[in-house]
Amino acid sequence: MDTERNLPRRTVAILSRGDALARRDATSKNGRFVDLFEALAAVGIEGRPAIYDEGFAEEVREQLLAVDGVLVWVNPIQDGRNRVALDALLRDVAAQGVWVSAHPDVILKMGTKEVLHRTRSMGWGSDTALYRTAAEMRAELPTRLAEGPRVIKRNRGNGGQGIWKVEKVPASLKIRVLDATKEASEELTLDGFLGRCAEYFENGSVIDQPFQPRLSEGVVRCYMAGDRCAGFGRHKVKALVDLPAARSEAGPRLYTSNADPRFQRLRRLMEDEWTPELTSLLEIARDDLPAIWDADFMLGPVQADGRDSYVLGEINVSSVHPYPREAPTEIAKRVADRLQLNFQAC
């Protein structure tokens, strides 16, 4: 008997932020996820839009309890709002048997900047420090700055919020800081800079990494669907780049498939080494990896054999979009496999 042909049709909600009007008008034929709805339909899964806002959270909760799974696209910080209420809602529906990707507990393990410290011993790691308090940062940062520029990152954020390049000013007690969201640096006292960072410690930690001199050459983003590569993006960035000439070369991210020959070594590292090591270190089951996530890599020192090394800058989990045009197919495969696993466990 053809078991798959007798399976009930699976349903998945695609959740994103919006107001009541957006919720009323949302369909699988409009909005930014049309390609994903189509990819899900191609593997026999019905996708349903789920627009979320705290003002009608209970309505969304009831919608999610009526589907088999939910894919979530909500930034950790957006328009002054965070995910505290949403994460509580997602934990609730997950506890009642709905598959949630990415689950808030998985995001806390791999989608915050603290992952850079927890995985610093891996092949993508660097001399990364973690500060739990402003006092720790004040005591330790000057010693690290004596060795060269550093990059300070708040534990949770997006769009460059809470990321700074910091370096000593020669023959001065001041430091030079460059906000990743701005173009011009400024000089501050260490205490003045710590004042800027004070709010980062209110509900999290601060990460300190060495600045990568090759940043102006570009950043490579590896998109992952579960534990398999779903494509790449490459772009030259302005953030934290000082030289005007290098900043002028910055441009949009250019997307490419997982078959791009330029990135096959990185693909092998991600699929065969780094993702298995990541899940082991963070105690994440392979099947609980997000349906879509990405890792941003800066170019590190050139190795003895002439090949580039890669330094992890961050992992994005909460709201990965846009992505390569081939990614929806990979996401749909991942979703189908995960829902089939849930069906077999029932």
C-alpha positions as CSV (number, residue, x, y, z in Angstrom):
1,M,0.0,0.0,0.0
2,D,1.2,3.5,-0.8
3,T,1.4,5.0,2.7
4,E,2.2,8.5,1.6
5,R,-0.8,8.6,-0.7
6,N,-3.0,8.0,2.3
7,L,-1.4,10.6,4.6
8,P,-3.7,13.6,5.5
9,R,-2.7,16.9,3.8
10,R,-0.4,18.7,6.1
11,T,-0.8,22.4,7.0
12,V,1.9,25.0,7.9
13,A,1.4,28.6,8.9
14,I,3.9,31.2,7.8
15,L,4.0,33.8,10.6
16,S,5.2,37.4,10.2
17,R,4.5,40.7,11.8
18,G,1.7,43.0,10.6
19,D,-1.3,45.0,11.6
20,A,-5.0,44.0,11.5
21,L,-5.4,45.2,7.9
22,A,-2.4,43.1,6.8
23,R,-3.9,40.1,8.6
24,R,-7.3,40.6,6.9
25,D,-5.8,40.9,3.4
26,A,-3.1,38.2,3.6
27,T,-3.2,35.3,1.2
28,S,-0.8,32.8,-0.2
29,K,-0.8,34.8,-3.4
30,N,0.5,38.1,-2.1
31,G,3.3,39.3,0.2
32,R,6.9,38.3,0.3
33,F,6.4,34.5,0.8
34,V,4.6,33.6,-2.4
35,D,7.6,31.5,-3.6
36,L,7.6,29.6,-0.3
37,F,3.8,28.9,-0.5
38,E,4.4,27.5,-4.0
39,A,7.3,25.4,-2.9
40,L,5.2,24.0,0.0
41,A,2.3,23.2,-2.3
42,A,4.7,21.3,-4.6
43,V,5.5,18.8,-1.8
44,G,1.8,18.5,-0.8
45,I,1.7,21.0,2.1
46,E,-0.9,23.7,2.5
47,G,0.6,27.0,3.6
48,R,-1.5,29.5,5.4
49,P,-0.4,33.1,6.2
50,A,-0.5,34.1,9.8
51,I,0.0,37.8,10.5
52,Y,0.9,38.5,14.1
53,D,0.6,41.4,16.5
54,E,0.4,41.5,20.2
55,G,-3.0,43.2,19.9
56,F,-4.6,40.1,18.4
57,A,-2.3,37.4,19.8
58,E,-5.0,35.1,21.0
59,E,-6.6,35.0,17.5
60,V,-3.2,34.0,16.1
61,R,-2.7,31.4,18.9
62,E,-6.0,29.7,17.9
63,Q,-4.9,29.7,14.3
64,L,-1.6,28.1,15.1
65,L,-3.2,25.4,17.1
66,A,-5.1,24.3,14.0
67,V,-2.0,23.6,11.9
68,D,0.7,21.0,11.9
69,G,3.6,23.5,11.9
70,V,4.6,27.1,11.8
71,L,7.5,28.9,10.2
72,V,8.3,32.2,11.9
73,W,9.7,35.4,10.4
74,V,9.9,38.0,13.2
75,N,13.0,40.0,14.1
76,P,14.2,40.0,17.7
77,I,13.9,43.9,17.7
78,Q,11.6,45.7,15.3
79,D,10.1,49.2,15.6
80,G,10.8,49.2,19.3
81,R,9.1,45.9,19.9
82,N,10.7,42.6,21.0
83,R,9.6,38.9,20.8
84,V,8.9,38.3,24.5
85,A,5.1,37.8,24.1
86,L,5.4,36.0,20.8
87,D,8.0,33.6,22.1
88,A,5.7,32.7,25.0
89,L,2.9,32.0,22.6
90,L,5.2,29.9,20.4
91,R,6.4,27.8,23.3
92,D,2.7,27.3,24.3
93,V,1.6,26.0,20.9
94,A,4.8,23.9,20.6
95,A,4.0,22.2,23.9
96,Q,0.7,21.3,22.5
97,G,2.2,19.4,19.6
98,V,2.6,22.0,16.8
99,W,6.1,22.0,15.2
100,V,7.6,25.5,15.5
101,S,10.6,26.6,13.4
102,A,12.6,28.2,14.7
103,H,11.6,27.3,18.3
104,P,12.4,30.1,20.7
105,D,14.7,27.8,22.7
106,V,16.7,27.0,19.6
107,I,17.0,30.7,18.8
108,L,18.4,31.3,22.3
109,K,21.0,28.7,21.7
110,M,22.2,29.6,18.1
111,G,20.5,32.8,17.1
112,T,22.2,35.2,19.6
113,K,25.7,36.6,19.5
114,E,26.6,34.5,22.5
115,V,27.0,31.6,20.0
116,L,30.2,33.3,18.8
117,H,31.7,32.7,22.3
118,R,30.3,29.2,22.7
119,T,31.8,28.1,19.4
120,R,35.0,30.0,19.5
121,S,37.0,26.8,19.5
122,M,35.5,25.7,16.2
123,G,37.2,26.2,12.8
124,W,35.1,29.3,12.3
125,G,36.0,30.8,15.7
126,S,38.2,33.6,16.8
127,D,39.6,35.1,20.0
128,T,36.1,35.9,21.3
129,A,35.3,37.2,24.8
130,L,31.9,37.5,26.6
131,Y,31.1,40.2,29.2
132,R,28.2,39.5,31.6
133,T,28.5,42.9,33.2
134,A,29.7,46.4,32.4
135,A,32.4,46.0,35.1
136,E,33.8,42.9,33.3
137,M,33.9,44.9,30.1
138,R,35.6,47.8,31.7
139,A,38.3,45.6,33.3
140,E,39.1,43.5,30.3
141,L,38.5,45.6,27.1
142,P,41.5,47.8,27.5
143,T,43.9,44.8,27.5
144,R,42.3,43.5,24.3
145,L,42.4,46.9,22.6
146,A,46.1,47.0,23.2
147,E,46.4,44.1,20.8
148,G,44.3,45.7,18.1
149,P,40.8,46.9,17.1
150,R,37.8,44.9,18.5
151,V,34.2,44.6,17.5
152,I,31.6,44.9,20.3
153,K,28.2,43.2,19.8
154,R,25.1,43.2,21.9
155,N,23.7,39.7,22.4
156,R,20.4,40.2,20.6
157,G,19.7,42.6,17.8
158,N,19.5,42.9,14.0
159,G,20.3,45.4,11.3
160,G,23.6,46.3,12.8
161,Q,22.0,47.6,16.1
162,G,24.4,47.4,19.0
163,I,27.5,46.6,16.9
164,W,30.6,48.8,17.2
165,K,34.2,48.8,16.0
166,V,36.4,50.0,18.8
167,E,40.1,50.9,18.8
168,K,42.7,52.9,20.7
169,V,43.5,56.4,19.8
170,P,47.3,56.7,19.6
171,A,48.9,58.8,22.4
172,S,45.5,59.4,24.0
173,L,43.3,57.9,26.8
174,K,40.3,58.0,24.4
175,I,39.0,55.3,22.1
176,R,37.6,55.6,18.6
177,V,34.2,54.0,18.1
178,L,32.2,53.4,14.9
179,D,28.5,52.5,15.2
180,A,27.7,49.9,12.5
181,T,24.6,51.8,11.6
182,K,26.5,55.1,10.9
183,E,29.3,56.3,8.6
184,A,31.4,58.4,10.9
185,S,33.4,57.4,13.9
186,E,33.8,59.4,17.1
187,E,36.2,59.6,20.0
188,L,35.0,58.8,23.5
189,T,36.4,58.0,26.9
190,L,36.1,54.3,27.8
191,D,33.5,55.3,30.4
192,G,31.6,57.2,27.8
193,F,31.4,54.2,25.6
194,L,30.4,51.9,28.4
195,G,27.5,54.3,29.0
196,R,26.4,53.8,25.4
197,C,26.5,50.0,26.0
198,A,24.8,50.0,29.4
199,E,21.3,48.9,28.1
200,Y,22.9,45.9,26.5
201,F,23.5,44.4,29.9
202,E,19.9,44.8,31.1
203,N,18.7,41.6,29.6
204,G,21.8,40.0,28.1
205,S,25.6,40.0,27.5
206,V,28.1,41.6,25.2
207,I,30.4,39.8,22.8
208,D,33.9,41.1,22.0
209,Q,35.6,39.8,18.8
210,P,38.8,40.9,17.0
211,F,38.2,43.1,14.0
212,Q,38.8,41.3,10.8
213,P,41.1,43.4,8.5
214,R,39.6,41.8,5.3
215,L,36.1,42.9,6.1
216,S,36.2,45.4,3.2
217,E,36.6,42.4,0.8
218,G,33.1,41.3,1.6
219,V,30.9,39.0,3.6
220,V,29.8,35.5,2.6
221,R,26.4,34.4,3.8
222,C,25.7,30.6,3.8
223,Y,22.0,29.8,3.9
224,M,21.0,26.5,5.5
225,A,17.8,24.5,5.5
226,G,18.2,22.3,8.5
227,D,21.7,20.8,8.1
228,R,21.9,21.2,4.3
229,C,23.1,24.2,2.4
230,A,20.4,26.1,0.6
231,G,22.5,28.7,-1.2
232,F,24.8,31.7,-0.7
233,G,24.9,35.4,-0.7
234,R,28.0,37.7,-1.1
235,H,28.3,41.4,-0.7
236,K,30.7,44.1,0.1
237,V,29.6,46.0,3.2
238,K,29.7,49.5,4.5
239,A,29.2,48.6,8.2
240,L,32.4,49.1,10.3
241,V,34.4,49.9,7.1
242,D,36.4,53.1,7.6
243,L,38.0,53.9,4.3
244,P,35.8,55.9,2.0
245,A,37.1,54.1,-1.1
246,A,36.2,50.7,0.4
247,R,32.8,52.0,1.5
248,S,32.1,53.2,-2.0
249,E,32.5,49.7,-3.3
250,A,29.7,48.4,-1.1
251,G,26.6,47.1,-2.8
252,P,23.6,44.8,-2.5
253,R,23.9,41.1,-1.6
254,L,24.2,38.9,-4.7
255,Y,22.5,35.5,-4.3
256,T,23.6,32.2,-5.8
257,S,22.7,28.6,-5.5
258,N,24.3,25.9,-3.4
259,A,26.1,24.7,-6.5
260,D,28.2,27.8,-6.9
261,P,31.7,26.5,-7.4
262,R,33.3,29.5,-5.6
263,F,31.8,28.3,-2.3
264,Q,31.9,24.5,-2.4
265,R,34.7,24.3,0.2
266,L,32.6,26.4,2.6
267,R,29.5,24.2,1.8
268,R,31.5,21.1,2.7
269,L,32.7,22.7,5.9
270,M,29.2,23.7,6.9
271,E,27.4,20.5,6.0
272,D,30.1,18.0,7.0
273,E,31.9,19.6,9.9
274,W,30.7,22.8,11.4
275,T,26.9,22.2,11.6
276,P,27.4,18.8,13.2
277,E,29.9,20.3,15.6
278,L,27.5,23.2,16.3
279,T,24.6,21.0,17.2
280,S,26.8,18.9,19.5
281,L,28.2,21.9,21.3
282,L,24.8,23.5,21.7
283,E,22.9,20.3,22.4
284,I,20.5,20.8,19.5
285,A,19.0,17.7,17.9
286,R,19.6,17.7,14.1
287,D,15.8,17.6,13.4
288,D,15.3,20.7,15.6
289,L,17.6,22.9,13.4
290,P,15.6,25.7,11.8
291,A,14.0,25.2,8.4
292,I,16.0,28.3,7.3
293,W,18.9,29.9,9.0
294,D,22.2,31.5,7.8
295,A,25.7,32.1,8.9
296,D,27.7,35.2,8.0
297,F,31.4,34.8,7.4
298,M,34.2,37.3,7.1
299,L,37.4,36.4,5.4
300,G,40.1,35.5,7.8
301,P,43.8,35.2,7.3
302,V,44.9,33.4,4.1
303,Q,46.1,29.9,5.0
304,A,49.5,28.4,4.2
305,D,48.0,26.6,1.1
306,G,46.6,29.9,-0.2
307,R,43.0,29.2,0.6
308,D,40.8,31.6,2.5
309,S,39.8,31.0,6.1
310,Y,36.4,32.0,7.4
311,V,35.5,33.7,10.6
312,L,31.9,33.6,11.8
313,G,30.3,37.0,12.4
314,E,26.8,36.0,13.3
315,I,24.1,33.4,12.9
316,N,20.6,34.6,11.8
317,V,17.6,32.5,12.8
318,S,14.7,34.7,13.7
319,S,13.8,36.2,10.3
320,V,15.9,35.1,7.4
321,H,14.6,36.9,4.3
322,P,15.3,37.5,1.5
323,Y,17.2,34.4,0.4
324,P,18.4,32.7,-2.8
325,R,15.6,31.9,-5.2
326,E,16.5,28.2,-4.9
327,A,16.0,28.3,-1.1
328,P,12.2,27.8,-0.9
329,T,12.6,24.4,-2.5
330,E,15.1,23.4,0.1
331,I,13.0,24.8,2.9
332,A,9.9,22.9,1.7
333,K,11.9,19.6,1.6
334,R,13.0,20.3,5.2
335,V,9.4,21.0,6.3
336,A,8.1,17.9,4.6
337,D,10.7,15.7,6.3
338,R,10.1,17.2,9.7
339,L,6.3,16.8,9.5
340,Q,6.7,13.2,8.3
341,L,8.9,12.6,11.3
342,N,6.2,14.0,13.6
343,F,3.6,11.8,11.9
344,Q,5.7,8.7,12.4
345,A,6.1,9.6,16.1
346,C,2.4,9.8,16.7
